[in-house]
Amino acid sequence: MNSLLEVDAGGGLFGDQKISLKIQKIGQEYCAPRKKHELRQWTDYHSMHFVLYGHGTLIANGEKISLSKGDVFLLFTDEKYEYYPDPIDPWTYIWVDFYASDAQALAARCGLSVKKPAVHLSEFSECMNLLKHLYEAYDAGELQQLNCSAYFLLLLGVLIKNADRSRFPDERVSGKFRRVREILIYINNNYRMDLTVQKIARENCLSVSRMMALFAEVVGMSPIVYLNRYRVAAACEMLRGENGTIGEVANAVGVEDQLYFSRIFKKIKGISPREYRAMRPNENPYEWLKEKNIDFR
């Protein structure tokens, strides 16, 4: 069990970041009603529990959290936890101990954090078969790490989908988010072209007014502001390299007029493209996408 699985979340789950993942141990427990409280603190691995049946309590950050079937809780490294089964209807759970290079980013996409260590899966039946395969894959065989990691990633996918539904619980709002996501992906893939609001709307089968309203509601900015910010972010990556004049960089990100490019660059970054190239700041120019949770590169 020494191999690491490196997750390259292309498509925007974690931006351009790769997360290394290794399964340490998998187990299932049918807790006895009088089982003693379990104390966990300052371990070097994380532990995710999927409650299959029954009830129990997790104490985290000094708060008691009642949990039951369909709940998932994550115990982070270097944190203190206490958890125990209900004396009348004790829980059964499957747990996965794992290492991750950036568990905070992974957990955040699943709707989990140190301050919010538990979530409820609205469609837990989707997980039951995956959990069964995950548990059976932990068999000390040659493909154990690969198979366990694969099923665990599928479970994380269910958690991520659940978190996205929680962000947009109303089906109409969720539909709006999906619609805007399609437009964002279109812009990301075609920002080097001569794009206008009319062309973006037409290519996505929307009226200009409808598209503008969707962007204002979901993204909080207009399509052109998003396009300009995305072009500037792409330009920042190029400017930190050695090749290409400012004009060539402008053309490469879809802006023919160098003066206009310099103007929008300074408006967004606060300095000129030339000054940015001289400074070469150590930053992620796409961080604003992550902050808005619209990183679909």
N, C-alpha and C positions, 0 to 999 in steps of 0.2 A: 504493500500500500504506500509506496514511496512516490508514485507518479503524480504530477500535477496536471489538472485540466485547465487550460487557459481559455477563458471566455472572451472572444472578440465580439462585442455586442454591436456589430454593424447594423445600421438602421436606427441608431440613436438612443438605445436604452441607456448607455453610459457614455455617449459621445464617442471620442476616439480612444477611450480608455480600455485596456484589457485587464480582466480580473482573473487571477489564478485561484483555482478552487481544488481542494483535496478533501475527500471524505475520510474521516478518521474512524468513525464507528456508527453503526446503525443498530437499534434495538427496539423491542416492543415490550410493554409492561402492562399486565393486568393488576392494577394496584389493589392491595388488600384494604378493607375499610379502616383498619387501625394502623395502617402504615405510618411510620414516623415521618415528621417533616424533613424534607430534603433541603440541605443548605448547599449553595453553590456560589463560589466567589473566587475571582482572580485565577481563572484557568487560562490556558493559552489557546483554546479553541472555542468556537461558538457552538451553540446547541439549539436546534429547532425542533419543537414538539408539535405534533399533529394529534389533537384529541379526537379519538375515534368514537368513544362512548362515555357515558357517565359525566360526573362533575368533579371539579377540584378548584383549588385556589392558588393563585400566584401572588406573591408579595414582592413588589418591585418599586423602587424609589419611595419606600415607606407606605405604599398604597396597596390595598387588597383588591385583587381583580378576580372575580368569579368567572370560571371558564367551563365550557361544556362541549358537546359534540359539534364539530365544525370550526372550533377555534384553533388558532395556531399561535404559539408564542415562541419568541426568540430570546435566548439567554446569551448576552454578549460577553466577550472576554473582559476581565478587569472590572466586572460589576458584581454586586452582591444580590442574590436571590434566595427566596424560600418558597417552596411549593409543596402541596399536600392534597390527597384525595378527599372527597366528601365522605363522611362516615356512613352515610346511608346509601348513596349511589356513587361509589368510587369510580374514578375515570380509568380508561384504558387509552394509551397513546403510543405512537411510534415516534422515536426521536432520531435525529441525525446530528452527530457531532462532526463539525467540519472546520477547515481552515480556509480563509479567504483573504486575499491581499487587500481588499477594501470592502469589508463587510458593511460599513456604514452606507456606501453607495448602493450596494446590493440590497440591503434592507430597506432603504428609502424607496426604491422602486417597487418594493413589495408592500409599502404602506406601514413599515415597521421602523422603530428607532429605539434608542435607549429610554427615552421618555414615554414612548408608546410601544411596549414590547409585545402586544397581542392584537390580533385582528380576527374577525369572523369571516369565514368563506361562505358567501351566500349560496353557492352551488357546490357543496362539499362532495356530493356524489361523484363529481368529476375527478376528485382526488383519490377516491377509495381504491380504484383499480391501479392507479399509479403507485400508491403506497404499498399495495400488495406486491407489485412487481419489484419495487425498491427494496422491500424487506427480504424478498426471496433472492434478490441479486447479491445480497451480502453473504456470500457462500465460500469465501476463501479461495475462489477459483482464479484462474489466470486473468479473466476479463472483469473481475470484481470492480476495480476502480472505474473502468470505463462504463460498465453497465449502471453502477450506482450513481455515478455522476450524471449520466444521461437521464435517468429517471428523476433525479433531484432537480436538474435543470427544467424538466417538464413541469414539475411541481412549482418551481419558482415562477414559471410562465403563468400558471393558474393564479398564483398570488398577485402577480403584476396586473393581470387582467382584472382581478377582483379590486385592486387598488384603483385602477382607472375607472371602474364602474362607480366606486365610492366618490371619486372626484366629480363625476357627472351622473348622479343617481337618476335624474329625470331622463327618460329615453329620448325625448326631443333634444335635450341639451347634448346627450351623448352623440346623437346623430350629427349635430352641428359640429362637434369636436372632430368626428371622423371626416366630415366634409372639408373642414379647414385643414386637417392634416394632409389630405390629398393635395390641396392647393400648395401647402408649404413644401411638400415633397417635389411637386412640379417646379416650383421656383428654385429649390435647392439644386435640381438637376439641370436647370436651364438658365441660371443667372448670368451666364456668359453671353447669352443671346440678347437681342434688342427687345426687351420686354416692356410692354405698356400695361396699364390696368385693363384696357379693353381686350388685349390679347390674352392675358392671364384668365380673365373671366370667360372669354369665348372658348379657350382650350379646356376649361373646366365646366362648360355647359351651365354657366350662371350669368345673370345680368350683373352689370357693374354695381348697381345699387345694392343688390342682394349680397354680393361678395364683400362689399365695403362694410355692410352691417354685420356680417358674420365675423370679419376680422376685428371689428371694434369690440364685439361682444366676447369673443374667445381669446384673441391674442392681445387686445388692448392697444393696437396700432394699425395703421393702414397698410395695405399690401406694398405700396411703394416705399414706405418707411422700413418695412421688414426687408424688402429687396435691397435697399441701400445699406442697411446694417449687415446683411449677409455678405454683400459684395465687399464691404469694408473689412469684415472679418477674414474673408478669403485673401484680400489684399495684404492684410497684416502678416499672414503666413508667408506670402511671397516676399514681402519687404524685409523679412528677417534673413532671407537668403542673400547671396552675393550677386545674382544675375538679374538683368533687366532694369531699364530706366523706369522712372515714375510713369511715363507715358505708356510704356509697354505693359506695366502692371495694370494700369487703368484699362487698357484694351483687353487684357487677359480676363478681367472680371466683368467685362461687358459694358464699359464706359468709354466712348470714343473721345469725348472732350476732356482733356487732361485738367483744365482749369475747373470744370464742374466736378470732376473726381476729387481734386484737392479740396474743393469747398465742402463737399459732403463728408470727406474723410475727417477734416478738421472739426466739423460740426459734431461728429459722432465721437471722435477720439480726443478732441481738445488740442491736438497738435497736428502739424502738417505731415504728409507722407514722408517727406525728406527727414524731418525731425524724428519720426518714428523709426525710420531705417537706421539713423545714427544711434538712437537709444537702444534699439533691439530689446524692449522690455520682456521680462520673463513672465508671460501671461498666456492664458488660454483665450484667444479672441472670440471663441464661441461660448464663453461662460454664460452670457446673457440668455442663450437658448436653454441651457440647463436650469437657470433660475426660473424661467417661465414654463419649464417642462414641455418644451416644444422642439427638442433636439431630434430631428428626423433625418439626419445626414446619413 
